[in-house]
């Protein structure tokens, strides 16, 4: 049975029709910026080769919407849904994390559903029309058609994870009467996605990959389609098929970036945004209307331009999961004896700056710090080895206490130290900073982001032109290692992980007593944990936790003092707590508005 129509309301269909007619010319990557100064009708678009070709790149712009425009308000990026990151209190949103998500929600459920359906509809308009444009080169048209089949499938891929089954649309929707159908099951949707990704792969005019500097760089490739088909097979637990697809990704020419002194952190810099590791990126340009705000969400006031918001924060459990440099498990007691026996409030004393003054001591004591644990003149030196003697990716992903960040708050590059408590030069409005201290915009004491953040004078304004990776080959290696572990190929799985570890100079698996793989279950767990070390703060980690069935346990748990997880200070004191809404939060409800207009639609199982 072919499912090719959506379950959109009449109003939504009218909006989509207008978007396709008037917005089909929206562009995707910076190198696709061919937006005309007028808005053609949908009929005229498909009668002209130039306009049709421009329209075929329009759905790429939807990636920019979600990652840049909507993401800054925290609605449709998934980084802070994972257990690795938390959002600051001013922008925390995310009702699914506070137990109050519901099917009538117009701030989260409805917009995410509507945006994904709209983005898929724009791609469908291209798929339906591009091959029939008079005079168009058929190979080029087939390539553009394949790209849009992929983009449509990508939005459905996300929806299937979040909703657990969707109405699968393969045709241009022009009449709301077409839309009143039932959704597929989650398993049926994976099968339909595999069909779409297979069609993309089988398109002869679609290249395996694009080389750096190619005019089409940033467009979809066979390698990207293989990767996402492999991910679908992983959801179906068809491990060999997934592993075979990841081998095809490698065969297409994708590989890790290993050149330079710090290749891991360089991945997120402009110079390497078209390296062979990048597979599916959101392309940004130098103009504000084309720019990337992700860097600002992660940054601080000490960056050049002083406009960082530090919205994203590392969860202490994530930081404490990184291995020691010898591959052993980290424990605070290794570095600070009896650390774990102290209360969360008392442990603040371990994190205080060396030259703390009387007023700062009084405030710390008021907050519960046990100052008998403080070492005058040596507190920082005691703390730093706990971060320095670890997997190098820890301090390349997060700004840890008393580490150096190369900022440019005063317009020139200078090393700035992250200290607790922060000091000013006496200004009570925090606008005159003590320039040796890292300045945040919130005054919170957390693990800050280093990944994605511009250093020195890399970015000079509100928006960045640095591309944002949705998928890179490093993630494929993580997935591949997991598949091989599930298949019982323990040495093959370890080899994939060791490629990632060798890149950053971390100890390899099976190289010492700490890293010896004990068996299949141990290898599976190691492969899963490598996802965290390699991908913290990136787009797909939340989806992995849902696939593993570990999300609720990792996001909603009680600490040793019986307090629910939430945004925390490094010593464990909460800024806020999450609320576990139960299993129903793992598959969202279909919005009430869609249920009301489509009587064939069935509600998600947990929400009936």
C-alpha positions as CSV (number, residue, x, y, z in Angstrom):
1,X,0.0,0.0,0.0
2,X,1.4,3.4,-1.0
3,X,1.1,6.2,1.6
4,X,1.7,9.5,-0.1
5,X,-0.6,12.1,1.4
6,X,-0.4,14.0,4.7
7,X,-2.9,14.6,7.5
8,X,-2.6,18.4,7.5
9,X,-5.4,20.7,8.4
10,X,-7.0,22.8,5.6
11,X,-5.3,25.9,7.0
12,X,-2.0,24.1,7.1
13,X,-2.4,23.0,3.4
14,X,-3.2,26.6,2.4
15,X,0.0,27.7,4.3
16,X,2.0,25.1,2.5
17,X,0.7,26.0,-0.9
18,X,1.6,29.6,-0.3
19,X,5.1,28.6,1.0
20,X,5.7,26.4,-2.1
21,X,4.5,29.1,-4.4
22,X,6.1,32.1,-2.8
23,X,8.9,30.6,-0.8
24,X,10.2,27.9,-3.1
25,X,13.1,30.2,-4.0
26,X,14.4,30.2,-0.4
27,X,18.0,29.0,-0.6
28,X,20.0,26.4,1.4
29,X,23.8,26.7,1.5
30,X,25.7,30.0,1.0
31,X,26.9,28.7,-2.4
32,X,23.2,28.3,-3.4
33,X,22.3,31.9,-2.8
34,X,20.4,32.7,-6.0
35,X,17.3,34.3,-4.5
36,X,15.5,36.5,-7.0
37,X,14.1,39.9,-6.2
38,X,10.5,38.8,-7.1
39,X,8.3,36.0,-6.0
40,X,7.1,33.8,-8.8
41,X,4.0,31.6,-8.8
42,X,4.4,27.9,-8.5
43,X,3.3,27.4,-12.1
44,X,6.0,29.8,-13.4
45,X,8.7,28.1,-11.3
46,X,8.3,24.8,-13.1
47,X,8.3,26.4,-16.5
48,X,11.7,27.9,-16.3
49,X,15.0,25.9,-15.9
50,X,16.8,28.7,-13.9
51,X,13.9,29.2,-11.5
52,X,13.2,25.5,-11.1
53,X,16.9,24.9,-10.3
54,X,16.8,27.6,-7.7
55,X,13.6,26.2,-6.3
56,X,15.2,22.8,-6.0
57,X,17.7,24.2,-3.5
58,X,15.0,26.0,-1.5
59,X,14.3,23.1,0.9
60,X,17.9,23.3,2.1
61,X,16.9,26.6,3.7
62,X,14.6,24.7,6.0
63,X,17.7,23.2,7.7
64,X,18.8,26.8,8.4
65,X,15.4,27.6,9.9
66,X,15.6,24.8,12.4
67,X,19.2,25.0,13.3
68,X,19.6,28.8,13.3
69,X,16.4,30.7,13.6
70,X,14.2,28.4,15.7
71,X,17.1,26.8,17.5
72,X,18.1,30.0,19.3
73,X,14.8,29.9,21.2
74,X,15.4,26.2,22.1
75,X,12.4,24.8,20.3
76,X,13.7,22.4,17.7
77,X,17.3,21.5,18.4
78,X,17.7,18.3,20.3
79,X,21.1,18.8,22.0
80,X,19.7,19.8,25.4
81,X,17.1,17.0,25.3
82,X,20.0,14.5,25.7
83,X,21.5,13.8,29.1
84,X,24.8,15.4,28.1
85,X,23.6,19.0,28.1
86,X,21.2,21.3,30.0
87,X,19.6,24.6,29.0
88,X,19.9,27.8,31.1
89,X,16.9,28.7,33.2
90,X,16.0,31.8,31.1
91,X,15.5,29.7,27.9
92,X,14.9,26.2,29.2
93,X,11.5,25.6,27.5
94,X,11.3,22.0,26.6
95,X,8.0,20.9,28.2
96,X,8.9,17.3,27.6
97,X,11.6,17.7,30.2
98,X,9.3,19.0,32.9
99,X,6.4,16.6,32.6
100,X,3.9,19.0,31.2
101,X,3.8,18.2,27.5
102,X,0.3,17.7,26.1
103,X,-1.4,17.2,22.8
104,X,-2.9,20.8,22.9
105,X,0.6,22.3,23.3
106,X,1.1,25.2,20.9
107,X,4.6,26.0,22.0
108,X,6.3,22.7,21.3
109,X,4.3,19.8,19.9
110,X,2.3,21.7,17.3
111,X,5.2,23.8,15.9
112,X,7.6,20.9,15.7
113,X,4.9,18.8,13.9
114,X,3.9,21.6,11.6
115,X,7.5,22.7,10.7
116,X,8.6,19.2,9.9
117,X,5.5,18.6,7.7
118,X,6.0,22.0,6.0
119,X,9.7,21.3,5.3
120,X,8.8,17.8,3.9
121,X,6.1,19.4,1.7
122,X,8.6,21.9,0.2
123,X,10.8,18.9,-0.8
124,X,7.8,17.1,-2.2
125,X,7.0,20.0,-4.5
126,X,10.5,19.6,-6.0
127,X,10.2,15.9,-6.3
128,X,6.9,16.1,-8.1
129,X,7.9,18.8,-10.6
130,X,11.6,19.0,-11.3
131,X,11.8,16.2,-13.9
132,X,9.0,17.8,-16.0
133,X,10.6,21.3,-16.4
134,X,10.8,22.1,-20.1
135,X,14.4,22.0,-21.4
136,X,16.0,20.8,-18.1
137,X,19.0,18.4,-18.2
138,X,17.5,15.1,-17.1
139,X,20.6,14.0,-15.2
140,X,20.7,17.3,-13.3
141,X,17.0,17.1,-12.6
142,X,17.4,13.5,-11.3
143,X,20.2,14.7,-9.0
144,X,18.0,17.5,-7.6
145,X,15.1,15.1,-7.3
146,X,17.2,12.7,-5.3
147,X,18.4,15.4,-3.0
148,X,14.9,16.4,-2.2
149,X,13.8,12.8,-1.6
150,X,16.5,12.7,1.0
151,X,15.5,16.0,2.6
152,X,11.9,14.8,2.8
153,X,13.0,11.5,4.3
154,X,15.3,13.4,6.8
155,X,12.3,15.3,8.2
156,X,10.3,12.1,8.4
157,X,13.2,10.3,10.1
158,X,13.2,12.9,12.9
159,X,9.4,12.7,13.2
160,X,9.3,9.0,13.4
161,X,11.7,9.0,16.3
162,X,9.7,11.7,18.1
163,X,6.2,10.5,17.3
164,X,6.7,6.8,16.6
165,X,4.9,6.6,13.3
166,X,3.7,9.3,10.9
167,X,1.6,9.8,7.7
168,X,4.1,9.3,5.0
169,X,3.8,11.9,2.2
170,X,5.3,11.3,-1.2
171,X,3.3,13.6,-3.4
172,X,2.7,17.3,-3.6
173,X,-0.4,18.1,-1.5
174,X,-2.8,20.5,-3.3
175,X,-6.2,19.5,-1.9
176,X,-6.9,19.2,1.9
177,X,-9.3,16.4,1.1
178,X,-6.3,14.3,0.2
179,X,-4.9,14.6,3.7
180,X,-7.4,12.7,5.9
181,X,-5.5,9.4,6.3
182,X,-4.1,7.4,9.1
183,X,-0.5,7.3,10.1
184,X,1.9,4.4,9.6
185,X,3.3,2.5,12.5
186,X,6.8,3.2,13.6
187,X,8.1,0.0,12.0
188,X,6.3,0.7,8.7
189,X,7.7,4.2,8.7
190,X,11.3,2.8,9.0
191,X,10.5,0.6,6.0
192,X,9.3,3.5,3.9
193,X,12.3,5.6,4.9
194,X,14.6,2.8,3.8
195,X,12.8,2.8,0.4
196,X,13.4,6.5,0.0
197,X,17.1,6.4,1.0
198,X,17.6,3.4,-1.3
199,X,16.1,5.4,-4.2
200,X,18.5,8.3,-3.4
201,X,21.4,5.8,-3.4
202,X,20.4,4.3,-6.7
203,X,20.3,7.7,-8.5
204,X,23.2,7.5,-11.1
205,X,23.7,11.2,-11.3
206,X,24.1,11.7,-7.5
207,X,27.8,11.6,-6.6
208,X,29.4,9.6,-3.8
209,X,30.6,12.8,-2.2
210,X,31.8,16.3,-3.2
211,X,35.3,17.5,-2.9
212,X,36.2,20.6,-0.9
213,X,35.6,23.7,-3.0
214,X,33.1,22.0,-5.4
215,X,30.3,24.4,-6.3
216,X,27.8,21.8,-5.1
217,X,29.4,21.2,-1.8
218,X,26.8,21.0,0.9
219,X,24.3,19.2,-1.3
220,X,23.2,15.6,-0.5
221,X,25.4,12.7,-1.6
222,X,25.2,8.9,-1.8
223,X,27.4,8.7,1.2
224,X,24.9,10.7,3.3
225,X,22.0,8.5,2.1
226,X,24.0,5.4,3.0
227,X,24.6,6.7,6.5
228,X,20.9,7.5,7.2
229,X,19.7,4.2,5.7
230,X,22.2,2.6,8.0
231,X,20.7,4.5,11.0
232,X,17.2,3.2,10.0
233,X,18.5,-0.4,10.0
234,X,19.9,0.2,13.5
235,X,16.4,1.2,14.7
236,X,15.2,-2.1,13.2
237,X,18.2,-4.0,14.8
238,X,19.3,-5.2,11.4
239,X,22.9,-4.8,12.4
240,X,24.6,-6.4,9.5
241,X,22.7,-4.3,7.0
242,X,23.6,-1.2,8.9
243,X,27.3,-2.1,9.1
244,X,27.3,-2.8,5.4
245,X,25.9,0.7,4.8
246,X,28.5,2.3,7.0
247,X,31.2,0.5,5.0
248,X,29.7,2.1,1.9
249,X,30.0,5.5,3.5
250,X,33.7,4.9,3.9
251,X,33.9,3.6,0.3
252,X,32.3,6.9,-0.9
253,X,35.5,8.6,0.4
254,X,34.5,10.0,3.8
255,X,37.1,9.9,6.5
256,X,38.2,11.4,9.8
257,X,40.0,14.7,9.9
258,X,43.4,13.9,11.4
259,X,45.7,16.7,10.2
260,X,46.9,19.5,12.5
261,X,47.8,19.8,16.1
262,X,44.1,19.6,17.4
263,X,42.0,18.0,14.6
264,X,39.0,17.4,16.9
265,X,38.3,21.0,17.9
266,X,39.3,22.2,14.4
267,X,36.4,20.3,13.0
268,X,34.1,23.1,14.3
269,X,36.2,25.9,12.8
270,X,35.6,27.5,9.4
271,X,38.8,26.2,7.8
272,X,37.6,22.6,8.1
273,X,33.9,23.0,7.4
274,X,34.3,21.3,4.1
275,X,36.8,18.6,5.2
276,X,36.2,14.9,4.3
277,X,34.6,14.2,7.6
278,X,31.6,16.5,7.1
279,X,28.7,14.6,5.5
280,X,25.5,16.6,6.2
281,X,25.9,20.2,7.3
282,X,23.8,23.3,7.6
283,X,25.6,25.8,5.4
284,X,25.8,29.4,6.6
285,X,26.9,32.6,4.9
286,X,28.5,35.9,6.0
287,X,25.3,37.9,5.9
288,X,23.2,38.1,9.1
289,X,20.2,36.6,7.2
290,X,22.4,33.6,6.3
291,X,24.3,33.4,9.6
292,X,24.7,30.7,12.3
293,X,23.6,31.6,15.9
294,X,24.5,28.2,17.4
295,X,27.9,29.6,18.4
296,X,26.2,32.4,20.3
297,X,24.0,29.9,22.2
298,X,27.2,28.1,23.4
299,X,29.4,31.1,24.0
300,X,30.0,33.6,26.8
301,X,30.5,37.4,27.2
302,X,34.2,36.9,26.8
303,X,34.1,36.1,23.1
304,X,34.8,38.7,20.5
305,X,31.7,40.9,20.2
306,X,30.7,40.2,23.8
307,X,27.4,38.7,22.8
308,X,27.6,35.1,23.8
309,X,24.6,33.8,25.7
310,X,25.9,30.5,27.2
311,X,22.5,28.8,26.9
312,X,23.9,25.3,26.8
313,X,25.7,23.7,29.7
314,X,27.4,20.4,30.3
315,X,25.7,18.1,32.9
316,X,28.2,17.0,35.6
317,X,27.3,13.4,35.0
318,X,28.4,13.9,31.4
319,X,31.7,15.5,32.5
320,X,32.3,12.8,35.1
321,X,31.7,10.0,32.5
322,X,34.9,10.9,30.5
323,X,37.6,8.4,31.2
324,X,40.9,9.1,32.9
325,X,43.9,9.3,30.5
326,X,44.8,5.7,31.2
327,X,41.3,4.5,30.3
328,X,40.1,3.9,33.8
329,X,36.8,5.2,35.1
330,X,36.9,8.7,36.6
331,X,36.1,9.1,40.3
332,X,36.4,12.4,42.2
333,X,37.8,10.4,45.2
334,X,40.9,9.6,43.1
335,X,41.8,13.3,43.0
336,X,40.2,14.6,46.2
337,X,40.0,11.9,48.9
338,X,36.6,11.7,50.6
339,X,35.0,13.9,48.0
340,X,32.0,11.6,47.6
341,X,31.4,11.6,51.3
342,X,30.8,15.3,51.4
343,X,27.4,16.9,50.8
344,X,26.9,18.8,47.5
345,X,26.8,22.1,49.2
346,X,29.9,21.4,51.2
347,X,31.9,20.4,48.1
348,X,31.6,23.9,46.7
349,X,34.8,24.6,48.8
350,X,36.8,22.4,46.4
351,X,35.9,24.6,43.4
352,X,36.7,28.1,44.9
353,X,39.5,30.3,43.5
354,X,42.9,30.5,45.3
355,X,42.8,34.1,46.4
356,X,39.3,34.1,47.8
357,X,38.4,37.2,50.0
358,X,36.4,37.5,53.1
359,X,33.2,38.6,51.3
360,X,33.4,35.6,49.0
361,X,34.1,33.3,51.9
362,X,31.0,34.6,53.7
363,X,28.8,34.0,50.6
364,X,30.2,30.5,50.1
365,X,29.5,29.6,53.7
366,X,26.0,31.0,53.4
367,X,25.6,28.6,50.4
368,X,26.7,25.7,52.5
369,X,30.4,25.4,51.6
370,X,32.6,23.7,54.2
371,X,35.6,26.0,54.2
372,X,37.6,23.5,56.2
373,X,38.0,21.7,52.9
374,X,39.6,24.7,51.2
375,X,43.3,25.0,50.6
376,X,44.5,28.6,50.8
377,X,46.8,29.2,47.8
378,X,46.5,25.6,46.5
379,X,42.8,25.0,45.8
380,X,43.1,25.4,42.0
381,X,46.2,23.2,41.8
382,X,44.3,20.4,43.6
383,X,41.3,20.7,41.3
384,X,42.9,21.0,37.9
385,X,44.3,17.4,37.5
386,X,40.8,16.1,37.7
387,X,40.1,17.7,34.3
388,X,43.6,17.6,32.7
389,X,44.3,13.9,33.3
390,X,41.3,12.8,31.1
391,X,40.2,11.9,27.6
392,X,41.3,15.0,25.7
393,X,37.8,15.5,24.2
394,X,36.6,16.6,27.7
395,X,38.4,19.9,27.6
396,X,38.0,20.3,23.8
397,X,34.2,20.1,24.3
398,X,33.7,22.0,27.6
399,X,35.3,24.9,29.4
400,X,36.1,23.4,32.8
401,X,37.0,25.4,36.0
402,X,40.3,27.2,35.9
403,X,41.0,26.3,32.3
404,X,42.0,28.9,29.7
405,X,39.7,30.3,27.0
406,X,41.2,32.4,24.3
407,X,38.7,35.3,24.2
408,X,38.7,38.7,22.7
409,X,36.3,40.8,24.9
410,X,38.4,43.9,24.5
411,X,38.9,43.5,20.8
412,X,42.2,41.6,20.9
413,X,43.0,38.0,21.7
414,X,43.8,37.3,25.3
415,X,43.7,34.2,27.6
416,X,40.9,34.3,30.1
417,X,40.4,31.9,33.0
418,X,37.1,30.4,34.2
419,X,37.1,31.1,37.9
420,X,34.6,30.7,40.8
421,X,33.4,33.1,42.0
422,X,33.6,35.6,39.1
423,X,34.9,39.0,40.0
424,X,34.2,42.5,38.5
425,X,36.1,45.7,39.1
426,X,33.4,46.8,41.5
427,X,30.6,47.4,39.0
428,X,27.4,45.8,40.4
429,X,25.8,45.6,36.9
430,X,28.5,43.2,35.6
431,X,29.3,45.4,32.7
432,X,32.9,46.2,33.8
433,X,34.5,42.8,34.1
434,X,37.7,41.8,35.8
435,X,39.2,40.9,32.5
436,X,41.2,37.9,33.7
437,X,37.9,36.1,34.6
438,X,35.6,34.5,32.1
439,X,32.4,36.5,32.0
440,X,29.1,34.8,31.4
441,X,25.8,36.5,30.6
442,X,23.9,34.7,33.4
443,X,26.4,34.6,36.3
444,X,25.8,30.9,36.6
445,X,28.6,28.5,37.6
446,X,28.4,25.5,35.3
447,X,30.4,23.5,32.8
448,X,30.3,25.8,29.7
449,X,30.6,24.8,26.1
450,X,33.9,25.1,24.1
451,X,32.8,23.1,21.1
452,X,31.2,25.4,18.4
453,X,32.4,28.6,20.3
454,X,34.4,31.1,18.4
455,X,37.9,31.8,19.8
456,X,39.9,34.9,19.5
457,X,38.7,37.0,16.6
458,X,37.2,34.1,14.5
459,X,33.8,35.7,14.7
460,X,33.3,39.5,14.9
461,X,29.5,39.8,15.0
462,X,26.2,38.4,16.1
463,X,26.0,35.8,13.4
464,X,28.7,33.3,12.3
465,X,29.3,31.9,8.8
466,X,30.7,28.7,10.2
467,X,28.7,25.7,9.0
468,X,27.0,23.4,11.6
469,X,27.4,19.6,11.2
470,X,24.3,17.4,11.5
471,X,26.2,14.3,10.6
472,X,29.9,13.7,10.3
473,X,32.0,10.6,9.7
474,X,33.0,10.5,13.3
475,X,29.4,9.7,14.2
476,X,29.3,7.0,11.5
477,X,32.3,5.3,13.2
478,X,30.4,5.4,16.5
479,X,27.4,3.8,14.9
480,X,29.5,1.3,13.0
481,X,31.3,0.2,16.2
482,X,28.0,-0.3,17.9
483,X,26.7,-2.5,15.0
484,X,29.9,-4.7,15.0
485,X,29.6,-5.1,18.8
486,X,26.0,-6.2,18.4
487,X,27.2,-8.7,15.8
488,X,29.9,-10.1,18.1
489,X,32.8,-8.7,16.1
490,X,34.6,-7.2,19.2
491,X,37.9,-6.6,17.5
492,X,36.3,-4.8,14.6
493,X,34.2,-2.7,16.9
494,X,37.3,-1.8,19.0
495,X,39.1,-0.8,15.8
496,X,36.4,1.7,14.8
497,X,36.5,3.3,18.3
498,X,40.3,3.4,18.2
499,X,40.3,5.4,15.1
500,X,38.4,8.1,17.1
501,X,40.7,7.8,20.1
502,X,43.9,7.9,18.1
503,X,42.8,11.1,16.5
504,X,42.7,12.9,19.9
505,X,45.6,11.0,21.5
506,X,43.5,9.0,23.9
507,X,44.4,5.5,25.1
508,X,43.3,2.8,22.7
509,X,41.0,-0.1,23.6
510,X,42.7,-3.4,24.4
511,X,46.0,-1.5,25.0
512,X,46.1,-1.9,28.8
513,X,44.3,-3.5,31.7
514,X,41.8,-0.7,31.9
515,X,40.8,-0.8,28.3
516,X,40.6,-4.6,27.7
517,X,37.2,-5.5,26.3
518,X,35.6,-8.1,28.6
519,X,33.0,-9.4,26.2
520,X,30.1,-8.5,23.9
521,X,28.0,-6.6,26.5
522,X,31.1,-4.7,27.6
523,X,31.9,-3.8,24.0
524,X,28.3,-2.6,23.3
525,X,28.5,-0.4,26.4
526,X,31.9,1.0,25.3
527,X,30.6,1.7,21.8
528,X,27.6,3.6,23.3
529,X,29.8,5.6,25.6
530,X,32.0,6.6,22.7
531,X,29.0,8.3,21.3
532,X,29.0,10.6,24.3
533,X,32.7,11.3,24.3
534,X,32.7,12.0,20.5
535,X,29.3,13.7,20.0
536,X,28.5,15.7,23.2
537,X,26.6,18.8,22.1
538,X,25.8,17.5,18.6
539,X,22.5,16.9,17.0
540,X,21.8,13.1,17.2
541,X,22.8,12.0,20.7
542,X,19.3,12.4,22.0
543,X,18.0,10.2,19.2
544,X,20.6,7.5,20.2
545,X,19.4,7.6,23.8
546,X,15.8,7.0,22.7
547,X,17.0,4.1,20.4
548,X,18.9,2.5,23.3
549,X,15.9,3.0,25.6
550,X,18.2,4.8,28.2
551,X,16.9,8.3,27.9
552,X,14.6,8.5,30.8
553,X,17.1,6.8,33.2
554,X,19.9,9.1,32.2
555,X,17.8,12.3,32.1
556,X,15.5,11.8,35.1
557,X,17.3,10.3,38.1
558,X,17.7,11.0,41.7
559,X,21.2,11.9,43.0
560,X,22.8,10.6,46.2
561,X,20.9,13.2,48.2
562,X,17.5,12.3,46.6
563,X,17.3,15.3,44.3
564,X,16.1,15.0,40.7
565,X,18.6,15.7,37.9
566,X,18.6,19.2,36.4
567,X,20.9,22.0,35.4
568,X,23.7,21.8,38.0
569,X,26.8,23.4,39.3
570,X,29.9,21.3,39.0
571,X,29.7,20.3,42.7
572,X,26.1,19.0,42.1
573,X,23.8,21.8,43.5
574,X,20.8,22.3,41.2
575,X,19.6,25.5,39.5
576,X,16.4,23.7,38.6
577,X,15.1,20.1,38.5
578,X,13.5,18.1,35.7
579,X,10.2,16.3,36.1
580,X,9.8,12.8,34.7
581,X,6.5,12.7,32.8
582,X,6.8,8.9,32.3
583,X,7.0,6.7,29.2
584,X,4.6,9.0,27.3
585,X,7.4,11.6,26.9
586,X,9.4,9.1,24.7
587,X,6.8,9.3,21.9
588,X,5.0,12.7,21.6
589,X,1.2,13.1,21.0
590,X,-0.2,14.1,17.6
591,X,-1.4,17.7,18.0
592,X,-5.0,18.1,18.9
593,X,-5.5,20.3,15.9
594,X,-4.5,17.5,13.6
595,X,-6.6,15.0,15.4
596,X,-9.7,17.2,15.1
597,X,-9.5,17.7,11.3
598,X,-8.5,14.2,10.4
599,X,-10.8,11.5,11.8
600,X,-8.6,8.8,10.3
601,X,-5.7,9.8,12.4
602,X,-4.9,7.6,15.4
603,X,-3.3,9.1,18.5
604,X,0.1,8.0,19.9
605,X,-0.3,4.9,22.2
606,X,0.7,6.6,25.4
607,X,-1.7,9.5,24.7
608,X,-4.9,7.7,23.9
